[in-house]
Amino acid sequence: MAPPLTRRTLLRSAMLAAAVPALPAAAGAEARAATLPPPAAWTLLPFGLGDVALGPGVFGAKRQLMLDHARGYDVNRLLQVFRANAGLSTLGAVAPGGWEGLDGEANGNLRGHYTGHFLTMLSQACASTGEQVFADRIGTAIGALTQVREALRHEPVVLNTEGRSGTAVEHVRGSYRYVDLPSGVLGAATEVTLAAWVKPTHDAAWTRILDFGNDTTRYLYLAARNARGVPRFAVTTGGAGAEQGLEGTAALPLNQWSHLAVTLGGGTGTLYVNGTAVARNTAMTLTPAALGTLTGHWLGRSHYASDPVFAGAFGGFDAWSRALNAAEVTALQSGRATGDLVSYAFDESSGSTFADASGRGLTATLRRTWGGPSHPGFLAAYPETQFIQLESMTGSDYTKVWAPYYTAHKILRGLLDAHLATDDDRALDLASGMGDWMYSRLSKLPDATLQRMWGIFSSGEFGGIVEAICDLHALSGKAEHLALAKLFDLDKLFDACAADTDTLDGLHANQHIPIFTGLVRLYDATGETRYLTAAKNFWRMVVPHRMYGIGGTSTGEFWKARDVIAGTIGATTAETCCAYNMLKLSRALFFHEQDPAYMDYYERTLFNQVLGSRQDTPDAEKPLVTYFIGLEPGHVRDYTPKQGTTCCEGTGMESATKYQDSVYFRAADGGALYVNLYSPSTLTWAEKGVTVTQSTDFPREQGSTLTVRGRTAAFALRLRVPSWATAGFQVTVDGRRAGGTPVPGSYFTVSRTWRDGDVVRVTMPFRLRVEKAADDPALQTLFLGPVNLVARDFATTYLKCGLYRDAALSGDLLPSLTPVSGKPLHFTLDGTEFAPFFEGTEDPTHAYVRRAEPRIVFGNTDSGVANPAKADGITLLDEVWAAAPFAGKPALVARVRTVVDAWVAAGLLGAADGAKAVSTASAATYQP
């Protein structure tokens, strides 16, 4: 039973989303819990999720969709793969499927990761809202995972299910269980009957009901399904090519009891299904005696290692030393007969063995295919085998090993977040045990082995595990946990980045981005400047050199050469996980160095790719988050990517429940409050005894109002001036303009003693601007303030757009677009609608357009003159408007004359055409 959600439990939400802030006060709470001390190196501190309440707006609406998903999804489905691996009852739950199931990509080798993501989402939801439902779901998960770890530490025990009459033994799919019979079961029998009651629950081919043999040369087996989907019996002394066999005529029904029997004698073999002979072979000369001494007598397991383990139930197995006749086999349907070679009823209700009723005392044993109990602390949804195999791998093969330490990170992170959200010490114990287990394994490996492992694509990926382990160390205080974090050092990459040498071309993006957030935390824990320097330099290798306009990065999950943007645009650009992890890194770096560029990037990516990655539709079954966001022309976002339960859906669930985590920060000494993002929200700053409420519909509103309530408090209010705010940024306090000159790409400071009711008004007019692809300046993406505008059009080639036709004296291109009535931030241009990227629709979109300004036009007046271009693609109009803003029309006309004269002198424009251009500019009317 989950522990009750006490006031202290409700409030413990620090370290969520990879931070260690002071713990917030959740809704209705009256007390604070102790929390981790923030790293001494941090000059800024975040607030807890419960300290910042989101108000109505684009973020609140998106978050509500995800909270509803978190409330409605059955956590027992997520726990299914864990319970199955441990051989526990799955309570009838169906695994989520996709990457979180055995039928998913790469055989489900990543299963367990999504449960970790979900735990973090639940923890963030609990911390943000204080709702008991989230705490209850966390408690259910932690209780189950505690049972799973305990079960993995012991030999498997019988799992009962309802039999034909009484009980039977169940082998849950994913438990890798089989029954091991003693040697000599069949002896040197020259005739034999083998009979079993089975209830298969999965239709995988080549699952064995029984397989007695030495290897893949000498054996006999009975498969529930062969490649044709029907039962097959075979015996051979010369491998698969020499099998003598029997094949059924129809598939065994799933989830129903079936009786199978095979008789061998006198050179004839017969296969019976439910008492009816379905196959007979009169040329079966091989018998158990011909096989000689066999070493493996298994029920549910094949001697072919790639064959799946039987999933379903056994209701009995018997073997006779003679071939029963048809009537005797038929009689087995209505009553139980005891085989003279061996007889198991499988009606045990406990333990790991099965009694033999034949009188021969051949007790069978329940085993796992992967061997004995797991090592102390191990917790996963699959055996330790992937971790073991990784240590000897030299190349990537995710069908065998798919990022086991990546999955371990997701589980570890979820456990830490669960502990901090609900104060459940069981979660911390599970997390600490995982740390102990990893250290005991990795600390024994040579450094060369570790470097090789971590450098392997996909198989060696370990995600943000270093960050999580550093957080674990801060909680546990164990020196081994800090030592463990350093065992993930990937020296070749770290050294290159520390030296500011860009080696990212060809690397898998999301495999490496979270590594650098871990380096920042390692710097916090060790003081080694190499880690922080590498992280800072790495960030600047991505931003802006491998960044798309929406803030995302990567194409087909990989990085290409520096400054190749247009050349990488396609259907698989901007993996959503990359945006999530770049935000985490930006945030971590900002705690050390208040470079506004980090928060400019944060705003860009959060308001565009992250918001736009979540579909604006409710769904209890799926989180509806993109994997890739294709930036090719006419791309339609896929919110149910691949097979489901992907990494990006996992990080998408997390993103949507922590939108508010970076709206406000506070100086470590308490002397300043940073307003990083403009979003409707209310901050409770308990240490100061004040609340700060932002009232705004930003980005639909071009400004925000902040109201201070509570005690009198002295602090500096630092308001971020976005780098795009070139049309002005004005601050008033209680109606009076604040002194100072705001500079785009900086923070504007208002220092004073604040009193209850003080009101700060921030206005920042938006301008339409373009951002050009570094490798193709004519390929451009449009922004209105922080909002990326995308064209909605079914065309699959780049749309051509002209924007100078009615450009304002300020340089604002917005007058060239026509607002759509009743639809904020929607515009039309030449009949094509442009809309905010953050709207999660399934419209075909164009994030980039081909800029085309074929004629010299000013103030919507066409000069009739072609707009000439230089060899580098820069046009005459580009050069004119590059000097904006203009103080007035005379300044613009003077600029036109200067540029025209230069182009005429260079032979790029005829004198007569130049005169027309100048006269057109002089005659035109402009907006300010």
DACORPE-V345587 format. One record per pair of residues at least 24 apart in sequence whose C-alpha atoms are under 6 Angstrom apart, sorted by the first residue. I is the first residue (numbers start at 1). J is the second residue. D is the distance in whole Angstrom. If there is no record, write none. Layout:
BEGIN
{{I:J:D} {I:J:D}}
END
This chain:
BEGIN
{{2:139:4} {8:33:6} {9:422:5} {9:423:5} {10:130:6} {12:420:5} {12:421:5} {13:127:5} {13:420:5} {13:421:4} {14:48:6} {14:420:6} {16:417:6} {21:46:5} {21:47:5} {21:48:6} {23:48:5} {24:48:5} {24:50:5} {24:51:5} {25:50:5} {25:51:6} {26:50:5} {26:130:5} {27:130:5} {39:524:6} {41:524:6} {42:591:5} {42:592:5} {43:591:6} {43:592:6} {43:668:5} {44:591:5} {44:666:6} {44:667:4} {44:668:5} {45:665:6} {45:666:5} {45:668:6} {46:665:5} {49:127:6} {49:128:5} {49:661:6} {50:127:5} {50:128:4} {51:683:6} {51:684:5} {52:682:6} {52:683:5} {53:681:5} {53:682:5} {54:681:4} {55:680:5} {55:681:5} {63:656:5} {63:657:6} {65:618:6} {69:620:5} {72:620:6} {73:620:6} {78:115:6} {81:381:5} {82:381:4} {84:172:6} {84:174:5} {84:175:5} {85:174:5} {85:175:4} {85:381:6} {85:382:6} {86:148:6} {86:151:6} {86:152:5} {87:175:5} {98:643:4} {98:644:5} {98:645:6} {99:645:5} {99:646:6} {100:645:6} {106:399:4} {109:402:6} {112:381:5} {113:407:5} {113:410:5} {114:650:6} {116:410:5} {116:411:4} {116:414:5} {117:650:5} {119:414:5} {120:414:5} {120:417:6} {121:653:6} {121:654:5} {123:417:6} {123:418:5} {123:421:5} {124:657:6} {125:657:6} {127:421:6} {149:379:6} {152:373:6} {152:374:6} {153:373:5} {153:374:5} {154:373:5} {155:373:6} {157:351:5} {157:352:5} {158:350:5} {158:351:6} {158:352:6} {167:347:5} {168:314:6} {168:315:5} {168:346:5} {168:347:5} {169:313:6} {169:314:5} {169:346:6} {170:312:6} {170:313:4} {171:311:5} {171:312:5} {171:313:6} {172:311:6} {173:311:5} {176:368:5} {176:369:6} {177:367:6} {177:368:4} {178:299:6} {178:300:5} {178:301:6} {178:366:6} {178:367:6} {179:298:6} {179:299:5} {179:365:6} {179:366:5} {180:298:5} {180:364:6} {180:365:5} {181:297:5} {181:364:5} {183:295:6} {188:288:6} {188:289:4} {189:288:6} {189:289:5} {189:321:6} {190:287:5} {190:289:6} {191:264:5} {191:265:5} {191:321:6} {191:322:5} {191:323:6} {192:263:6} {192:264:5} {192:320:6} {192:321:5} {192:322:5} {192:323:5} {193:262:6} {193:263:4} {193:319:5} {193:320:5} {193:323:5} {194:261:5} {194:262:5} {194:319:5} {195:260:6} {195:261:4} {195:317:6} {195:318:5} {196:259:6} {196:260:5} {196:316:5} {196:317:4} {197:258:6} {197:259:5} {197:314:6} {197:315:5} {197:316:5} {198:257:6} {198:258:6} {198:313:6} {198:314:5} {198:315:6} {199:255:6} {199:256:5} {199:257:4} {199:312:5} {199:313:5} {200:254:5} {200:255:6} {200:311:6} {200:312:4} {201:254:5} {201:255:5} {201:311:6} {201:312:5} {206:307:6} {207:308:5} {207:309:6} {207:310:5} {208:300:5} {208:301:6} {208:302:6} {208:310:6} {209:299:5} {209:300:5} {210:298:6} {210:299:4} {210:300:6} {211:298:5} {211:302:6} {212:296:6} {212:297:4} {212:298:6} {213:294:5} {213:296:5} {214:294:5} {214:295:5} {214:296:6} {215:303:6} {244:284:6} {246:279:6} {248:278:6} {248:279:6} {263:323:5} {264:323:6} {265:323:6} {275:329:6} {275:330:4} {315:346:6} {316:344:5} {316:345:4} {316:346:6} {317:343:6} {317:344:5} {318:342:6} {318:343:4} {377:433:4} {377:434:5} {377:437:5} {378:434:6} {378:437:6} {396:456:6} {396:457:6} {396:459:6} {398:459:6} {401:459:5} {402:459:5} {403:458:6} {403:459:4} {403:460:5} {403:461:5} {405:462:5} {406:461:6} {406:462:4} {406:463:5} {409:465:5} {413:468:6} {439:484:5} {451:490:6} {461:511:6} {463:514:6} {464:514:5} {464:515:6} {466:518:5} {467:518:4} {467:521:6} {494:534:6} {497:534:5} {497:537:6} {497:538:6} {498:533:5} {498:534:4} {500:537:6} {505:559:5} {505:560:5} {505:561:5} {506:559:5} {506:560:6} {507:558:6} {507:559:6} {508:557:6} {508:558:4} {509:557:6} {509:558:5} {509:559:6} {510:578:5} {514:581:6} {517:585:5} {550:605:6} {550:608:5} {550:609:5} {551:604:6} {551:605:4} {552:579:5} {563:774:6} {564:775:6} {565:773:6} {566:773:6} {569:631:6} {569:632:6} {570:630:6} {570:631:6} {570:632:5} {571:630:4} {571:632:6} {572:628:5} {572:630:5} {573:628:6} {573:629:6} {573:630:5} {574:628:6} {574:629:5} {575:627:6} {575:628:4} {576:627:5} {576:628:6} {576:648:6} {577:648:5} {596:745:6} {596:746:6} {608:837:6} {608:838:5} {611:838:5} {612:837:6} {612:838:4} {612:839:6} {612:840:5} {614:840:6} {615:840:4} {616:840:5} {625:649:5} {625:652:6} {631:847:6} {633:796:5} {633:797:5} {633:798:6} {633:846:5} {634:794:5} {634:795:6} {634:796:5} {634:844:5} {634:845:5} {634:846:6} {635:844:5} {635:845:5} {636:842:6} {636:843:6} {636:844:5} {637:842:6} {671:715:5} {672:715:5} {672:716:4} {672:717:6} {673:717:5} {673:718:6} {674:718:5} {675:719:5} {676:720:5} {702:764:6} {702:765:6} {703:762:5} {703:763:4} {703:764:5} {704:762:5} {705:760:6} {705:761:5} {706:759:6} {706:760:5} {707:758:6} {707:759:5} {708:756:6} {708:757:5} {708:758:5} {709:756:4} {709:757:5} {710:756:5} {712:754:6} {712:755:5} {713:753:5} {713:754:5} {714:752:6} {714:753:4} {714:754:6} {716:750:6} {716:751:4} {717:749:6} {717:750:5} {718:747:6} {718:748:5} {718:749:4} {719:747:5} {719:748:5} {720:747:4} {721:745:6} {721:746:5} {721:747:5} {727:765:6} {728:764:6} {729:763:6} {729:764:5} {730:762:6} {730:763:5} {731:761:6} {731:762:5} {732:760:6} {732:761:5} {733:759:6} {733:760:5} {734:759:5} {767:812:5} {768:812:5} {768:813:5} {768:814:5} {778:850:6} {778:851:5} {779:849:6} {779:850:5} {780:848:5} {780:849:5} {781:848:5} {788:836:6} {788:837:6} {789:834:6} {789:835:5} {789:836:5} {789:837:6} {790:834:5} {790:835:5} {790:837:6} {790:845:6} {790:846:5} {790:847:5} {791:833:6} {791:834:4} {791:845:5} {791:846:5} {792:833:6} {792:844:6} {792:845:5} {793:844:6} {794:844:6} {798:849:5} {798:850:6} {799:849:5} {799:850:6} {800:850:5} {800:851:6} {800:852:6} {801:851:5} {801:852:5} {802:851:6} {802:852:5} {802:853:5} {805:857:5} {805:858:6} {805:859:6} {805:860:5} {806:859:5} {806:860:5} {808:926:6} {808:927:5} {808:928:5} {809:885:6} {809:886:5} {809:928:5} {810:884:6} {810:885:4} {810:886:6} {811:884:5} {811:885:5} {858:921:6} {859:924:5} {859:925:5} {859:926:5} {863:917:6} {863:920:6} {893:921:6} {893:922:6}}
END
